[in-house]
Amino acid sequence: MAHSRDLAVYVDELLSTANTPDYPNAVNGLQLENRAPIRAIAAAVDFSTRAIQGAVDAEANLLIVHHGMFWAGVGPFSGPSYRTLRMLMENDIAVYSSHLPLDRHPTLGNNALLATELRLTATGSFARFQDTFIGVSGESDIETASLISQAREFAKPYGEIRTSRVTSGRRTRKWGICTGAGASADTLGEASAAGIDTLIVGEGPHWTAIHAEEHDLAIIYAGHYATETLGVRALAQHLAKKYELSWSFINAPTGL
């Protein structure tokens, strides 16, 4: 039977964790190990009390998350942070977190899987972070309104989508996807330089909708949480098949 460290070594290599730059608080990899062999896997977008309780209820002792234990920064283990650590220790639950390595993976990644969900074929890269592309892009010829409908159907279990102002009859011919907080000055600039007319993200600042209208760019804000449910589910399913384990998804939407 596999232990958390064994699975972590495999996943680190699978996702090219060591070769993928990320934000300091991501702390990609095994964030907390446990004692017992892994008997079941729980996947969640965010490390939280709800996610841990979901793992406990599912009798899982490995929790895979996209936003990990230190996402909000490092602080003393008191109050809520002590409560979550105690829950993990009392139930012998290991935590593995993967942020940008999971976003960018060509088959298990949030961006590639969102393209598939929206019936788009990715042919290029997008959303550069340092020297690595995290997102995907491609060409199409569909009504933007139809693409918005597909995004709305995808996000329905998790929340409502938003869009920048889109004119009637507009068509999407070149698109880019960057899940999560994907609408930023960098991605909008990259979209303009690449001739992208439709940007699909999780969320973005208010000003990006104004920028989109002024630059004839459509932005679909499909939900930060919704767009990042895909990778953790795919990774948990992959590991469950490889190690002959059961797995479950802990749905804990944030409303964003």
Buried (B, 14 or more C-beta within 10 A) or exposed (E): EBBBEEBBEBBBEBBEBEEBEBEEBBBBBBBBBBEEBBEBBBBBBBBBEBBBBBBBEBEBBBBBBBBBBBBEEEEEEEEEBEEBBEBBEEBEBBBBBBBBBBBBBEEBBBBBBBBEBBEBEBEBBBBBBEEBBBBBBBBBEBBBBEBBEBBBEBBEEBBEBBBBEBEEEBBBBBBBBBBBBBBBEEBBEBBBEBEBBBBBBBBBEEEBBEBBBEEEBBBBBBBBBBBBBBBBBBBBBBBBEEBEBEBBBBBBBBEE
